[in-house]
Amino acid sequence: MRVIILGGTGFIGRALCVDLVRSGHDVAVLSRSADKVRRVFGDGVRALEWGEDGAGWFEALDADTAVVNLAGENIAARWTRERMDRIMESRVRSGEALERAVARAVDRTGQGPAMVVQGSAVGFYGPQP
């Protein structure tokens, strides 16, 4: 399956990409920096450029694609009011951009991706039973 990962160069995204590639999936990372994706993963992962409203990557969304959204401001820093606002805004904006891209894909093909998974700051809550 083709898997597009937003936030693929982050802490969780890197491990997920490696695991998905090992499992034989076609992995692409959506990023503002294609160079960073190439530096982190080499040739094993494709880089897709982030564009306004999904421009440049929404065409890749179809029934054979899964999307994982892990994008957002890094939480590993002192949590000032300004920092918390950036953390929240980054997650809301990436989710909204993904929503617009899926809507464009549906308008284009009549269907969206096979699945969309969104995760956010999963390490913050600590171990859960």
C-alpha positions as CSV (number, residue, x, y, z in Angstrom):
1,M,0.0,0.0,0.0
2,R,1.1,3.6,-0.6
3,V,1.4,5.5,2.7
4,I,1.8,9.3,2.9
5,I,3.1,10.6,6.2
6,L,2.8,14.2,7.3
7,G,5.4,14.8,10.0
8,G,7.5,11.8,8.8
9,T,10.8,13.4,9.8
10,G,9.8,13.7,13.4
11,F,10.5,11.4,16.3
12,I,7.6,9.0,15.7
13,G,7.4,9.5,12.0
14,R,11.0,8.4,11.4
15,A,10.4,5.1,13.1
16,L,7.1,4.6,11.4
17,C,8.6,5.2,7.9
18,V,11.4,2.7,8.6
19,D,8.9,0.1,9.7
20,L,6.6,0.6,6.8
21,V,9.4,0.5,4.2
22,R,10.7,-2.8,5.8
23,S,7.2,-4.2,5.5
24,G,7.2,-3.5,1.8
25,H,5.0,-0.4,1.6
26,D,5.5,2.5,-0.8
27,V,6.2,5.4,1.6
28,A,6.2,9.1,0.9
29,V,6.8,11.9,3.4
30,L,5.0,15.2,2.9
31,S,7.4,17.9,4.0
32,R,8.2,21.6,3.6
33,S,11.8,20.4,2.9
34,A,12.3,17.6,0.4
35,D,16.0,17.9,1.0
36,K,15.5,17.0,4.7
37,V,13.4,13.9,3.7
38,R,16.2,12.8,1.4
39,R,18.9,13.4,4.1
40,V,16.9,11.4,6.7
41,F,15.8,8.5,4.5
42,G,17.9,8.4,1.4
43,D,16.2,6.8,-1.6
44,G,13.9,4.5,0.5
45,V,11.2,7.1,1.0
46,R,9.8,9.6,-1.5
47,A,9.5,13.3,-0.7
48,L,6.3,15.2,-1.5
49,E,6.3,18.9,-1.3
50,W,3.8,20.6,1.1
51,G,1.6,23.0,-0.9
52,E,-1.2,25.3,0.1
53,D,-4.5,23.4,0.3
54,G,-2.8,20.2,-0.7
55,A,-1.5,21.5,-4.0
56,G,1.1,19.2,-5.4
57,W,0.2,16.1,-3.3
58,F,-3.6,15.7,-3.2
59,E,-3.3,14.0,-6.5
60,A,-1.6,11.1,-4.7
61,L,-4.7,10.5,-2.5
62,D,-6.8,7.6,-3.8
63,A,-8.4,4.4,-2.6
64,D,-5.0,2.7,-2.5
65,T,-3.4,5.2,-0.2
66,A,-3.3,5.5,3.6
67,V,-2.5,8.9,5.2
68,V,-0.9,9.3,8.6
69,N,-0.8,12.8,10.1
70,L,1.9,13.3,12.7
71,A,2.7,16.9,11.8
72,G,3.0,19.5,14.4
73,E,5.3,21.7,16.5
74,N,7.8,19.7,18.6
75,I,6.6,19.4,22.2
76,A,10.0,18.8,23.7
77,A,10.6,22.3,25.0
78,R,9.5,24.5,27.8
79,W,5.7,25.0,27.6
80,T,5.2,28.8,27.6
81,R,1.8,30.2,26.6
82,E,3.3,31.1,23.2
83,R,4.7,27.6,22.8
84,M,1.4,26.0,23.7
85,D,-0.4,28.2,21.2
86,R,2.1,27.2,18.5
87,I,1.7,23.5,19.4
88,M,-2.1,23.8,19.1
89,E,-2.1,25.9,16.0
90,S,0.3,23.5,14.2
91,R,-1.9,20.5,14.8
92,V,-5.1,22.3,13.8
93,R,-3.6,23.7,10.7
94,S,-2.1,20.4,9.5
95,G,-5.4,18.7,10.2
96,E,-7.3,21.4,8.2
97,A,-4.8,21.1,5.3
98,L,-5.3,17.4,5.2
99,E,-9.1,17.8,5.3
100,R,-8.9,20.1,2.3
101,A,-6.6,17.8,0.4
102,V,-8.9,14.8,1.0
103,A,-11.9,16.9,-0.2
104,R,-10.0,17.8,-3.4
105,A,-9.2,14.2,-4.0
106,V,-12.8,13.2,-3.5
107,D,-14.0,15.9,-5.9
108,R,-11.4,14.7,-8.4
109,T,-12.0,10.9,-8.2
110,G,-15.2,10.4,-6.2
111,Q,-13.3,8.7,-3.4
112,G,-10.6,9.6,-0.8
113,P,-7.8,7.7,0.7
114,A,-8.4,4.2,2.1
115,M,-7.7,5.5,5.6
116,V,-6.6,8.6,7.5
117,V,-4.9,8.3,10.9
118,Q,-4.0,11.3,13.0
119,G,-1.8,11.2,16.0
120,S,-0.6,14.1,18.2
121,A,1.9,14.3,21.0
122,V,1.3,10.6,21.9
123,G,4.2,10.6,24.4
124,F,2.8,13.4,26.5
125,Y,0.2,11.4,28.4
126,G,2.7,8.8,29.6
127,P,2.1,5.0,29.8
128,Q,-1.5,3.9,29.7
129,P,-2.8,0.5,30.6
